[in-house]
Amino acid sequence: MGQDKIILAGLEFYGFHGNHPAEQQLGQPFIVDLELYLDLEPAGRTDALEATVNYDQVYRLVQEIVTGRPYKLLEALAAAISDGILAGFPVDEVLVRVKKPRAPLPGSFDYAAVEIRRRRKE
């Protein structure tokens, strides 16, 4: 497998994820970064959308997951996103980073995040 990839960075959605009840009631923004690994040579050669991944559809899937049912853990949210992408799109591997800029931490920080990388099972 080559290192070709499609990158979607800074996808921001409002969700109700977190271990604290207030997080699941009030909600907060979540930011998702994705790297989709696949062979992009066919798309580069043919200039055909059918030869690659339609990232509008990826965006809509991630939006549906992040704004959908609540998860207590960022790990579970990231896993749901990676599972959805691997099930719905012809990618060999996906990297998912979920950032939580308003995590309930006692101090100043940019964000708390989880990053997972999953390969398609052979």
Salt bridges, closest charged atoms under 4 A:
GLU23 OE2 - LYS100 NZ 2.72
ASP33 OD2 - ARG97 NH1 2.93
ASP33 OD2 - LYS99 NZ 3.06
GLU35 OE1 - LYS5 NZ 3.20
ASP56 OD2 - ARG60 NE 3.02
GLU93 OE2 - ARG117 NE 2.27
GLU93 OE1 - ARG119 NH2 3.43
GLU115 OE1 - ARG97 NH2 2.75
